[in-house]
């Protein structure tokens, strides 16, 4: 029987209640969530009642939670506290799963990696899009060399009018940025993962605050408060890697465009290419027998009436992967060094946009 695992949750907001805790419950893998922490104690109490029947311990200070007898801590707080809380949990001898992005900047990411190495405890970042079927198939295609040398890619996370209006998403001080650091981070991670390329050379970036002050917005979650919208509404970057490969990164929460896609990638290699018209769909292209071809792998598990293959959600697989790694029966899919490279590039794009100059890593 699998070893029982004891988890603590720091941050009992939407990402905890809508993603991580439901997935832990779904996989039903001997995980007990026994400690809950939030600076708003009512949120911690409510989450404790919902997911632990009120039997867990509740804290307002994460420093007290990490002292508990826990196997792991999930850090599900605003971006500006990821490093501080993760380091404290690692130093207290707990494994850590931290929400994306890893940190506000590369220096913080390095502190987290050092704490993981010094403590001997695992650290992973919640890039659940790696667990999608289209992403996993694309990774297999790339590892098999079917695309050849991948020298150009696009990382795309573009919304037309879907600005998150809750929590601290619009607060630059607490989040470090807007769509680039929020959803652009997913697209960039997916792209680097498929390419297996984590060494940037330089980048150029642009950020825009063009729609922040709009009032009639047609936003998916209602009009945003223009006074609180201090982050960019869209951001774009051009990144050149040390091996010469180039990546274009597109991210927006609000953009006047019809080409709306999120957390997808396009890859161009010497033997073939791949793209995701939307999340969950993958196309491969190339040349065979002197003719161009396009194929679409069948990624579903269906084919039998009333049975869809029992596909697990990416967030569920993410939790299963973390638990298996803790138990020593599996490996982490997202390594902290990989996530740190994503943070490093995002930071470079922001600095380039602010200075108006090329940023050299």
Secondary structure, DSSP 8 states (H G I E B T S, - for coil): ----EEEEEE--SHHIIIIIHHHHHHHTSSEEEEEEE-SSHHHHHHHHHHHHTT-SEEES-HHHHTTSS-SEEEE-S-GGGHHHHHHHHHHTT-EEEEESSS-SSHHHHHHHHHHHHHHT--EEEE-GGGGSHHHHHHHHHHHTTTT-SEEEEEEEEE-SB----STTTT-HHHHSSSHIIIIIHHHHHHHHHHHT---EEEEEEEEE-SSTT-SS---TTS---TTT--S-SEEEEEEEETTS-EEEEEEESB-S-S--EEEEEEEEESSEEEE-SSTT--EEEEEETTEEEEE--------BTTB------HHHHHHHHHHHHHHTSS--SS-HHHHHHHHHHHHHHHHHHHHTS-EE-
